[in-house]
Amino acid sequence: MTTASGAPGLRPVLHHLIRLHPGDEVTAGPLAAPLEESTTAIDHELELMAAEGLLTPLPHASGPTRFRRDGANHTVPLARVDPARRWAWLVDMLDWYLRRTAEVDRALDPYGIRSSPVYDRANRRTGWSPDRALLWLAAERTNVLAAQSLASLHGWDELTVSFAETLGIPLLRGGYLDDLGVTHHLALAARPPIDPLLLATLHLRLAEAHLAAQDHSSAVAECVLAQDIAAGVGGGHVQDAARALRARAEDALGQRAGTPPPTREHPPACDLPPQTPTSASEPHRPGAAGPASPRLAQRTGSTPRDVRRAVLAATLAVRYHQGHSIQELATAIGRSYDMTRRLLREAGVRLRPPGGRRTARTAPVEGQQR
């Protein structure tokens, strides 16, 4: 048996794929994505590996058979694989999770407006009911979040943002509010051009999560950001939703002002690295130099850097007032201490003295391990 990689046999390639897989629980689907093999053949090979003690089969009520990857058991010497091919395999597995999550998102909200091009490739006719879609999310949630984290770690910003869009509604419907905060923060810390309406929607979903968690002041702050960004691009539906959500949060705080949302003075353009144009004749792959693919840029346009800087600064201000330190925030967004400090000052934050008293915190900052 040969595979698309040209390797003589499926087993050596599977050892590589299992090690590259973003999560510890594997199924045949993402492993088959990089290969010209059916999921049935992959499933059979996984069962043989489980019989040899290389994988641990997991009980399941429905759906594909799952296996836990035990690192101690994977001591089999691996054949030499070209690094470019290994990265291509990883991207194919991440893309498999992205497409499936887009299908789950479509099943839960068939008529929503989307920005990411993954929706053009996702299967529109899965026949999934909302209940089945949420069952899939419950089983694969840790793998999908691990896939987004890997994309963010490798600087594949287009993938990172697409995961945030596909995961937003499923995580909200499933009640995974902490995960929603993490996945959206990863997208907001990424540096590709983001569709302004999607950017506003990310903040709107964060506001919903804060409201569900009874963090009403943070919900108001996210609603203000969503309204400001949507107002600049004619996103009336996002503005209306943010206005209604903000009213609920202010009612809960007893601070309903009944006045229009404040406007923001955006600071000068930031010192983020300039985006290098990508030739339209060269298809963009995650990890390559340049911004999101030309296709995505044509569909969504770009968000001015001063807007992105203001959004990031305002988000940091909310987290800082919740009691997080500058170093914690810098680690979470992958920026330097001095850069994070400047952003806080631009947001009008009065900084605490070193070792100064913090306000109470109820959750770790998004992006940090719990």
Backbone hydrogen bonds, N-H to C=O, Kabsch-Sander energy under -0.5 kcal/mol:
donor,donor_aa,acceptor,acceptor_aa,energy
3,T,7,A,-1.1
6,G,3,T,-1.8
9,G,1,M,-0.9
9,G,7,A,-1.8
14,L,10,L,-2.3
15,H,11,R,-2.1
16,H,12,P,-1.4
17,L,13,V,-2.6
18,I,14,L,-2.9
19,R,15,H,-1.6
20,L,16,H,-2.1
21,H,17,L,-1.8
26,V,24,D,-0.6
26,V,67,F,-3.1
31,L,27,T,-0.8
32,A,28,A,-2.1
33,A,29,G,-1.1
35,L,32,A,-1.3
37,E,32,A,-0.5
37,E,35,L,-1.1
42,I,38,S,-1.8
43,D,39,T,-2.9
44,H,40,T,-2.2
45,E,41,A,-2.0
46,L,42,I,-2.4
47,E,43,D,-2.1
48,L,44,H,-1.8
49,M,45,E,-2.1
50,A,46,L,-2.2
51,A,47,E,-2.0
52,E,48,L,-1.3
53,G,50,A,-1.4
54,L,49,M,-2.6
55,L,49,M,-0.7
56,T,68,R,-2.0
58,L,66,R,-2.5
66,R,58,L,-0.6
67,F,26,V,-2.1
68,R,56,T,-3.1
69,R,24,D,-3.6
70,D,54,L,-0.7
70,D,68,R,-0.6
71,G,69,R,-0.7
73,N,70,D,-1.3
74,H,70,D,-0.8
74,H,71,G,-0.8
75,T,73,N,-1.5
86,R,82,D,-2.2
87,W,83,P,-2.5
88,A,84,A,-2.1
89,W,85,R,-2.3
90,L,86,R,-2.0
91,V,87,W,-2.6
92,D,88,A,-2.3
93,M,89,W,-2.0
94,L,90,L,-2.6
95,D,91,V,-2.8
96,W,92,D,-1.8
97,Y,93,M,-1.9
98,L,94,L,-2.2
99,R,95,D,-2.7
100,R,96,W,-2.3
101,T,97,Y,-2.2
102,A,98,L,-2.1
103,E,99,R,-1.9
104,V,100,R,-2.0
105,D,101,T,-2.5
106,R,102,A,-2.4
107,A,103,E,-2.1
108,L,104,V,-1.8
109,D,105,D,-2.1
112,G,109,D,-1.1
119,Y,116,S,-1.4
120,D,117,P,-1.6
121,R,117,P,-0.6
121,R,118,V,-1.0
122,A,118,V,-1.5
133,A,129,S,-2.5
134,L,130,P,-2.2
135,L,131,D,-1.8
136,W,132,R,-2.3
137,L,133,A,-2.1
138,A,134,L,-2.3
139,A,135,L,-1.8
140,E,136,W,-2.5
141,R,137,L,-1.8
144,V,140,E,-2.7
145,L,141,R,-2.6
146,A,142,T,-2.0
147,A,143,N,-2.1
148,Q,144,V,-2.2
149,S,145,L,-2.3
150,L,146,A,-2.3
151,A,147,A,-2.1
152,S,148,Q,-2.5
153,L,149,S,-2.6
154,H,150,L,-2.1
155,G,152,S,-1.2
156,W,151,A,-2.8
157,D,155,G,-1.7
160,T,156,W,-2.1
161,V,157,D,-2.6
162,S,158,E,-2.1
163,F,159,L,-2.5
164,A,160,T,-1.6
165,E,161,V,-1.9
166,T,162,S,-2.5
167,L,163,F,-2.3
168,G,164,A,-1.3
169,I,165,E,-0.5
171,L,167,L,-2.8
172,L,168,G,-2.0
173,R,169,I,-3.1
174,G,170,P,-2.2
175,G,171,L,-0.8
175,G,172,L,-0.7
176,Y,171,L,-2.2
177,L,175,G,-1.5
180,L,176,Y,-1.8
181,G,177,L,-1.9
182,V,178,D,-1.8
183,T,179,D,-2.7
184,H,180,L,-2.2
185,H,181,G,-1.9
186,L,182,V,-2.2
187,A,183,T,-1.3
188,L,184,H,-2.4
189,A,185,H,-1.8
190,A,186,L,-0.6
190,A,187,A,-0.9
199,L,195,D,-2.6
200,A,196,P,-2.6
201,T,197,L,-2.2
202,L,198,L,-2.5
203,H,199,L,-1.7
204,L,200,A,-2.1
205,R,201,T,-2.6
206,L,202,L,-2.0
207,A,203,H,-2.2
208,E,204,L,-2.0
209,A,205,R,-2.2
210,H,206,L,-2.6
211,L,207,A,-2.6
212,A,208,E,-2.4
213,A,209,A,-1.7
214,Q,211,L,-1.5
215,D,210,H,-3.0
216,H,214,Q,-1.2
219,A,215,D,-1.7
220,V,216,H,-2.2
221,A,217,S,-2.0
222,E,218,S,-2.3
223,C,219,A,-2.2
224,V,220,V,-2.3
225,L,221,A,-1.8
226,A,222,E,-2.5
227,Q,223,C,-2.8
228,D,224,V,-2.6
229,I,225,L,-2.4
230,A,226,A,-2.4
231,A,227,Q,-2.3
232,G,228,D,-1.0
232,G,229,I,-0.5
233,V,230,A,-1.1
234,G,231,A,-0.5
235,G,230,A,-2.7
236,G,234,G,-1.8
239,Q,235,G,-2.4
240,D,236,G,-2.7
241,A,237,H,-1.9
242,A,238,V,-2.8
243,R,239,Q,-2.8
244,A,240,D,-2.4
245,L,241,A,-2.4
246,R,242,A,-2.6
247,A,243,R,-2.1
248,R,244,A,-1.8
249,A,245,L,-2.2
250,E,246,R,-2.8
251,D,247,A,-2.4
252,A,248,R,-2.0
253,L,249,A,-1.4
254,G,250,E,-1.1
255,Q,250,E,-2.7
257,A,255,Q,-0.6
266,H,264,R,-0.8
282,E,279,S,-1.4
288,A,285,R,-2.4
297,A,293,S,-2.4
298,Q,294,P,-2.6
299,R,295,R,-1.8
300,T,296,L,-2.6
301,G,297,A,-2.4
307,V,304,P,-0.5
308,R,304,P,-2.1
309,R,305,R,-2.5
310,A,306,D,-2.2
311,V,307,V,-2.7
312,L,308,R,-2.4
313,A,309,R,-2.7
314,A,310,A,-2.6
315,T,311,V,-2.2
316,L,312,L,-2.4
317,A,313,A,-2.2
318,V,314,A,-1.9
319,R,315,T,-1.9
320,Y,316,L,-2.9
321,H,317,A,-2.4
322,Q,318,V,-1.1
323,G,320,Y,-1.7
324,H,319,R,-1.7
329,L,325,S,-2.1
330,A,326,I,-2.7
331,T,327,Q,-2.3
332,A,328,E,-2.1
333,I,329,L,-1.9
334,G,330,A,-1.0
335,R,330,A,-1.7
340,T,336,S,-2.2
341,R,337,Y,-2.3
342,R,338,D,-2.3
343,L,339,M,-2.2
344,L,340,T,-2.1
345,R,341,R,-2.1
346,E,342,R,-2.4
347,A,343,L,-1.5
348,G,345,R,-1.6
349,V,344,L,-2.2
351,L,349,V,-0.8
356,G,353,P,-2.8
368,Q,365,V,-1.9
